Amino acid sequence: MKYGRVVGNVISTIKNERLKGVKLSIVEPLDPDGNVIGNNEIVGDFLGADVGNLVIWVADGETIGRMMGVKNIPLRGSIVGIIDKVDMVTQNRVIRGYNHENG
């Protein structure tokens, strides 16, 4: 599982038949301190995350396809959780973070 922030959405009027009805979001990968650590990814969003939300996502389209009952779904990743709050101790300091809507 990976940690990230939703930074946008993708609108597509023409797409693979297996993606019809699937919301596509752009996720910015983050390290535990909230620093950007890679390129943005387009992922399936079956939970309805909003832009700015912190999320848990996986980079495994095959697993998502099995969970959704769709064979060969053309996704490389999906949001699997929307984070409400983060409390973490790292290198002798405490990090507390909230999603923009929750604090």
Rosetta constraint file for C-alpha pairs under 8 A:
AtomPair CA 1 CA 56 HARMONIC 6.43 0.50
AtomPair CA 1 CA 57 HARMONIC 5.70 0.50
AtomPair CA 1 CA 58 HARMONIC 4.86 0.50
AtomPair CA 1 CA 59 HARMONIC 7.57 0.50
AtomPair CA 2 CA 29 HARMONIC 7.29 0.50
AtomPair CA 2 CA 30 HARMONIC 7.96 0.50
AtomPair CA 2 CA 56 HARMONIC 5.54 0.50
AtomPair CA 2 CA 57 HARMONIC 5.17 0.50
AtomPair CA 2 CA 58 HARMONIC 5.90 0.50
AtomPair CA 2 CA 59 HARMONIC 7.90 0.50
AtomPair CA 3 CA 29 HARMONIC 6.10 0.50
AtomPair CA 3 CA 30 HARMONIC 5.59 0.50
AtomPair CA 3 CA 31 HARMONIC 6.81 0.50
AtomPair CA 3 CA 32 HARMONIC 7.37 0.50
AtomPair CA 3 CA 54 HARMONIC 7.38 0.50
AtomPair CA 3 CA 55 HARMONIC 5.98 0.50
AtomPair CA 3 CA 56 HARMONIC 4.90 0.50
AtomPair CA 3 CA 57 HARMONIC 6.41 0.50
AtomPair CA 4 CA 27 HARMONIC 6.04 0.50
AtomPair CA 4 CA 28 HARMONIC 5.32 0.50
AtomPair CA 4 CA 29 HARMONIC 4.34 0.50
AtomPair CA 4 CA 30 HARMONIC 4.79 0.50
AtomPair CA 4 CA 31 HARMONIC 7.84 0.50
AtomPair CA 4 CA 54 HARMONIC 5.71 0.50
AtomPair CA 4 CA 55 HARMONIC 5.39 0.50
AtomPair CA 4 CA 56 HARMONIC 6.45 0.50
AtomPair CA 4 CA 57 HARMONIC 7.32 0.50
AtomPair CA 5 CA 27 HARMONIC 5.46 0.50
AtomPair CA 5 CA 28 HARMONIC 5.21 0.50
AtomPair CA 5 CA 29 HARMONIC 6.72 0.50
AtomPair CA 5 CA 30 HARMONIC 7.21 0.50
AtomPair CA 5 CA 51 HARMONIC 7.72 0.50
AtomPair CA 5 CA 52 HARMONIC 6.00 0.50
AtomPair CA 5 CA 53 HARMONIC 5.61 0.50
AtomPair CA 5 CA 54 HARMONIC 4.43 0.50
AtomPair CA 5 CA 55 HARMONIC 5.84 0.50
AtomPair CA 6 CA 25 HARMONIC 6.67 0.50
AtomPair CA 6 CA 26 HARMONIC 5.73 0.50
AtomPair CA 6 CA 27 HARMONIC 4.48 0.50
AtomPair CA 6 CA 28 HARMONIC 6.28 0.50
AtomPair CA 6 CA 49 HARMONIC 7.34 0.50
AtomPair CA 6 CA 50 HARMONIC 6.76 0.50
AtomPair CA 6 CA 51 HARMONIC 4.90 0.50
AtomPair CA 6 CA 52 HARMONIC 5.28 0.50
AtomPair CA 6 CA 53 HARMONIC 5.55 0.50
AtomPair CA 6 CA 54 HARMONIC 6.56 0.50
AtomPair CA 6 CA 55 HARMONIC 7.16 0.50
AtomPair CA 7 CA 25 HARMONIC 7.73 0.50
AtomPair CA 7 CA 26 HARMONIC 5.67 0.50
AtomPair CA 7 CA 27 HARMONIC 5.83 0.50
AtomPair CA 7 CA 28 HARMONIC 6.44 0.50
AtomPair CA 7 CA 51 HARMONIC 5.21 0.50
AtomPair CA 7 CA 52 HARMONIC 5.93 0.50
AtomPair CA 8 CA 25 HARMONIC 5.85 0.50
AtomPair CA 8 CA 26 HARMONIC 4.93 0.50
AtomPair CA 8 CA 27 HARMONIC 7.31 0.50
AtomPair CA 8 CA 51 HARMONIC 5.60 0.50
AtomPair CA 9 CA 23 HARMONIC 7.86 0.50
AtomPair CA 9 CA 24 HARMONIC 5.88 0.50
AtomPair CA 9 CA 25 HARMONIC 4.25 0.50
AtomPair CA 9 CA 26 HARMONIC 5.56 0.50
AtomPair CA 9 CA 51 HARMONIC 7.59 0.50
AtomPair CA 10 CA 23 HARMONIC 7.74 0.50
AtomPair CA 10 CA 24 HARMONIC 5.34 0.50
AtomPair CA 10 CA 25 HARMONIC 5.88 0.50
AtomPair CA 10 CA 26 HARMONIC 7.07 0.50
AtomPair CA 10 CA 42 HARMONIC 7.80 0.50
AtomPair CA 11 CA 24 HARMONIC 7.37 0.50
AtomPair CA 15 CA 19 HARMONIC 6.60 0.50
AtomPair CA 15 CA 20 HARMONIC 7.09 0.50
AtomPair CA 16 CA 20 HARMONIC 7.02 0.50
AtomPair CA 16 CA 74 HARMONIC 7.65 0.50
AtomPair CA 18 CA 70 HARMONIC 7.24 0.50
AtomPair CA 18 CA 73 HARMONIC 5.92 0.50
AtomPair CA 18 CA 74 HARMONIC 7.40 0.50
AtomPair CA 19 CA 73 HARMONIC 7.18 0.50
AtomPair CA 19 CA 74 HARMONIC 7.42 0.50
AtomPair CA 22 CA 44 HARMONIC 6.47 0.50
AtomPair CA 22 CA 45 HARMONIC 6.90 0.50
AtomPair CA 22 CA 46 HARMONIC 6.87 0.50
AtomPair CA 23 CA 44 HARMONIC 5.97 0.50
AtomPair CA 23 CA 45 HARMONIC 5.27 0.50
AtomPair CA 23 CA 46 HARMONIC 6.72 0.50
AtomPair CA 23 CA 48 HARMONIC 7.69 0.50
AtomPair CA 24 CA 42 HARMONIC 6.47 0.50
AtomPair CA 24 CA 43 HARMONIC 5.66 0.50
AtomPair CA 24 CA 44 HARMONIC 4.80 0.50
AtomPair CA 24 CA 45 HARMONIC 5.69 0.50
AtomPair CA 25 CA 42 HARMONIC 5.63 0.50
AtomPair CA 25 CA 43 HARMONIC 5.51 0.50
AtomPair CA 25 CA 44 HARMONIC 6.32 0.50
AtomPair CA 25 CA 45 HARMONIC 6.15 0.50
AtomPair CA 26 CA 40 HARMONIC 6.35 0.50
AtomPair CA 26 CA 41 HARMONIC 5.55 0.50
AtomPair CA 26 CA 42 HARMONIC 4.56 0.50
AtomPair CA 26 CA 43 HARMONIC 6.35 0.50
AtomPair CA 27 CA 40 HARMONIC 5.47 0.50
AtomPair CA 27 CA 41 HARMONIC 5.28 0.50
AtomPair CA 27 CA 42 HARMONIC 6.37 0.50
AtomPair CA 27 CA 43 HARMONIC 7.07 0.50
AtomPair CA 28 CA 36 HARMONIC 6.76 0.50
AtomPair CA 28 CA 38 HARMONIC 7.36 0.50
AtomPair CA 28 CA 39 HARMONIC 6.76 0.50
AtomPair CA 28 CA 40 HARMONIC 4.59 0.50
AtomPair CA 28 CA 41 HARMONIC 6.65 0.50
AtomPair CA 29 CA 36 HARMONIC 5.78 0.50
AtomPair CA 29 CA 37 HARMONIC 5.75 0.50
AtomPair CA 29 CA 38 HARMONIC 5.80 0.50
AtomPair CA 29 CA 39 HARMONIC 7.01 0.50
AtomPair CA 29 CA 40 HARMONIC 6.49 0.50
AtomPair CA 29 CA 41 HARMONIC 7.81 0.50
AtomPair CA 30 CA 34 HARMONIC 5.23 0.50
AtomPair CA 30 CA 35 HARMONIC 5.22 0.50
AtomPair CA 30 CA 36 HARMONIC 4.53 0.50
AtomPair CA 30 CA 37 HARMONIC 5.39 0.50
AtomPair CA 30 CA 38 HARMONIC 7.62 0.50
AtomPair CA 31 CA 35 HARMONIC 5.39 0.50
AtomPair CA 31 CA 36 HARMONIC 6.51 0.50
AtomPair CA 31 CA 37 HARMONIC 6.16 0.50
AtomPair CA 33 CA 95 HARMONIC 7.55 0.50
AtomPair CA 42 CA 76 HARMONIC 7.97 0.50
AtomPair CA 42 CA 77 HARMONIC 7.46 0.50
AtomPair CA 43 CA 75 HARMONIC 6.62 0.50
AtomPair CA 43 CA 76 HARMONIC 6.64 0.50
AtomPair CA 43 CA 77 HARMONIC 4.80 0.50
AtomPair CA 43 CA 78 HARMONIC 4.72 0.50
AtomPair CA 43 CA 79 HARMONIC 6.77 0.50
AtomPair CA 44 CA 75 HARMONIC 6.69 0.50
AtomPair CA 44 CA 77 HARMONIC 6.30 0.50
AtomPair CA 44 CA 78 HARMONIC 4.41 0.50
AtomPair CA 44 CA 79 HARMONIC 6.33 0.50
AtomPair CA 45 CA 49 HARMONIC 6.91 0.50
AtomPair CA 45 CA 78 HARMONIC 5.82 0.50
AtomPair CA 45 CA 79 HARMONIC 5.24 0.50
AtomPair CA 45 CA 80 HARMONIC 7.84 0.50
AtomPair CA 46 CA 78 HARMONIC 7.68 0.50
AtomPair CA 46 CA 79 HARMONIC 6.99 0.50
AtomPair CA 46 CA 80 HARMONIC 7.79 0.50
AtomPair CA 47 CA 79 HARMONIC 7.16 0.50
AtomPair CA 47 CA 80 HARMONIC 7.30 0.50
AtomPair CA 47 CA 81 HARMONIC 7.41 0.50
AtomPair CA 47 CA 82 HARMONIC 7.76 0.50
AtomPair CA 49 CA 53 HARMONIC 6.31 0.50
AtomPair CA 49 CA 55 HARMONIC 7.78 0.50
AtomPair CA 49 CA 82 HARMONIC 6.62 0.50
AtomPair CA 52 CA 99 HARMONIC 7.49 0.50
AtomPair CA 52 CA 100 HARMONIC 6.76 0.50
AtomPair CA 53 CA 82 HARMONIC 6.94 0.50
AtomPair CA 53 CA 83 HARMONIC 7.34 0.50
AtomPair CA 53 CA 99 HARMONIC 5.67 0.50
AtomPair CA 53 CA 100 HARMONIC 6.81 0.50
AtomPair CA 54 CA 82 HARMONIC 6.20 0.50
AtomPair CA 54 CA 83 HARMONIC 5.39 0.50
AtomPair CA 54 CA 84 HARMONIC 7.71 0.50
AtomPair CA 54 CA 99 HARMONIC 6.01 0.50
AtomPair CA 55 CA 79 HARMONIC 6.65 0.50
AtomPair CA 55 CA 80 HARMONIC 7.57 0.50
AtomPair CA 55 CA 81 HARMONIC 5.57 0.50
AtomPair CA 55 CA 82 HARMONIC 4.47 0.50
AtomPair CA 55 CA 83 HARMONIC 5.26 0.50
AtomPair CA 56 CA 79 HARMONIC 5.95 0.50
AtomPair CA 56 CA 80 HARMONIC 5.72 0.50
AtomPair CA 56 CA 81 HARMONIC 4.84 0.50
AtomPair CA 56 CA 82 HARMONIC 6.29 0.50
AtomPair CA 56 CA 83 HARMONIC 6.97 0.50
AtomPair CA 57 CA 77 HARMONIC 6.97 0.50
AtomPair CA 57 CA 78 HARMONIC 5.51 0.50
AtomPair CA 57 CA 79 HARMONIC 4.17 0.50
AtomPair CA 57 CA 80 HARMONIC 5.24 0.50
AtomPair CA 57 CA 81 HARMONIC 6.78 0.50
AtomPair CA 58 CA 77 HARMONIC 5.33 0.50
AtomPair CA 58 CA 78 HARMONIC 5.59 0.50
AtomPair CA 58 CA 79 HARMONIC 6.54 0.50
AtomPair CA 58 CA 80 HARMONIC 6.99 0.50
AtomPair CA 59 CA 76 HARMONIC 5.59 0.50
AtomPair CA 59 CA 77 HARMONIC 4.02 0.50
AtomPair CA 59 CA 78 HARMONIC 6.69 0.50
AtomPair CA 60 CA 64 HARMONIC 6.71 0.50
AtomPair CA 60 CA 75 HARMONIC 7.80 0.50
AtomPair CA 60 CA 76 HARMONIC 5.48 0.50
AtomPair CA 60 CA 77 HARMONIC 5.00 0.50
AtomPair CA 60 CA 78 HARMONIC 7.41 0.50
AtomPair CA 61 CA 65 HARMONIC 6.12 0.50
AtomPair CA 61 CA 73 HARMONIC 6.88 0.50
AtomPair CA 61 CA 74 HARMONIC 7.02 0.50
AtomPair CA 61 CA 75 HARMONIC 4.73 0.50
AtomPair CA 61 CA 76 HARMONIC 4.29 0.50
AtomPair CA 61 CA 77 HARMONIC 4.93 0.50
AtomPair CA 61 CA 78 HARMONIC 7.04 0.50
AtomPair CA 62 CA 66 HARMONIC 6.37 0.50
AtomPair CA 62 CA 71 HARMONIC 7.98 0.50
AtomPair CA 62 CA 72 HARMONIC 6.95 0.50
AtomPair CA 62 CA 73 HARMONIC 7.07 0.50
AtomPair CA 62 CA 75 HARMONIC 7.74 0.50
AtomPair CA 62 CA 76 HARMONIC 7.75 0.50
AtomPair CA 63 CA 67 HARMONIC 6.24 0.50
AtomPair CA 64 CA 68 HARMONIC 6.13 0.50
AtomPair CA 64 CA 77 HARMONIC 7.44 0.50
AtomPair CA 64 CA 78 HARMONIC 6.79 0.50
AtomPair CA 65 CA 69 HARMONIC 5.87 0.50
AtomPair CA 65 CA 70 HARMONIC 4.81 0.50
AtomPair CA 65 CA 71 HARMONIC 5.83 0.50
AtomPair CA 65 CA 72 HARMONIC 6.69 0.50
AtomPair CA 65 CA 73 HARMONIC 5.42 0.50
AtomPair CA 66 CA 70 HARMONIC 6.05 0.50
AtomPair CA 66 CA 71 HARMONIC 6.71 0.50
AtomPair CA 83 CA 98 HARMONIC 7.92 0.50
AtomPair CA 83 CA 99 HARMONIC 6.84 0.50
AtomPair CA 84 CA 98 HARMONIC 6.01 0.50
AtomPair CA 84 CA 99 HARMONIC 5.65 0.50
AtomPair CA 84 CA 102 HARMONIC 6.69 0.50
AtomPair CA 85 CA 96 HARMONIC 7.42 0.50
AtomPair CA 85 CA 97 HARMONIC 5.71 0.50
AtomPair CA 85 CA 98 HARMONIC 4.48 0.50
AtomPair CA 85 CA 99 HARMONIC 6.44 0.50
AtomPair CA 85 CA 102 HARMONIC 7.89 0.50
AtomPair CA 86 CA 95 HARMONIC 7.41 0.50
AtomPair CA 86 CA 96 HARMONIC 5.46 0.50
AtomPair CA 86 CA 97 HARMONIC 4.96 0.50
AtomPair CA 86 CA 98 HARMONIC 6.31 0.50
AtomPair CA 87 CA 94 HARMONIC 7.14 0.50
AtomPair CA 87 CA 95 HARMONIC 5.74 0.50
AtomPair CA 87 CA 96 HARMONIC 4.63 0.50
AtomPair CA 87 CA 97 HARMONIC 6.68 0.50
AtomPair CA 88 CA 94 HARMONIC 5.68 0.50
AtomPair CA 88 CA 95 HARMONIC 5.11 0.50
AtomPair CA 88 CA 96 HARMONIC 6.56 0.50
AtomPair CA 89 CA 93 HARMONIC 5.52 0.50
AtomPair CA 89 CA 94 HARMONIC 4.41 0.50
AtomPair CA 89 CA 95 HARMONIC 6.13 0.50
AtomPair CA 90 CA 94 HARMONIC 6.37 0.50
AtomPair CA 90 CA 95 HARMONIC 7.44 0.50
AtomPair CA 98 CA 102 HARMONIC 5.99 0.50
AtomPair CA 98 CA 103 HARMONIC 5.55 0.50
AtomPair CA 99 CA 103 HARMONIC 6.55 0.50
